[in-house]
Amino acid sequence: MHFRLHAILESSLYVTDLDRAVAFYRDVLGLRPINDGYFEGGRGAAFQVGSAPSVLLLFRADITRLGGILPAHGTTGAGHLAFRIEPHEMEEWRKRLKDHGVAIEKELAFGENPPSIYFRDPDGNSLELAVCTIWALQSSETK
């Protein structure tokens, strides 16, 4: 095989109140909006995640289900997304969430790894802060 998938470039979560969601991801999680953050017509917003080419898209499902520019998509109910952090950052993240009034729903350790921190965004999406060693990942050069 002479071609492969390299990484996930975009991940999407669905929200009902776009301004509230943008404020949460920008102000609480510290994500950087791409351009001004918002898409035309109020259907969504985009954020850069970390320094790698990784994008978080927030979409209003009620608008994206209608299709138009993109194929129709959307969902109802809570989604899930995990953000990778380093082990030494765990305590700082606990404090940041507490300082912003975000309740930690659960902490769960996988094997000998530091525990993942689970919490919710304002739309009820389940978010996780985790170290990458919870998965037995292989190098991208490994075939």
Secondary structure, DSSP 4 states (H G I P E B T S, - for coil): ---------EEEEEES-HHHHHHIIIIIS-PEEEEEEEPGGGSEEEEE-SSSS-EEEEEEHHHHTT-SSS------S--EEEEE--GGGHHHHHHHHHHTTPPEEEEE--TTSPPEEEEE-TT--EEEEE-GGGS-PPPTT--
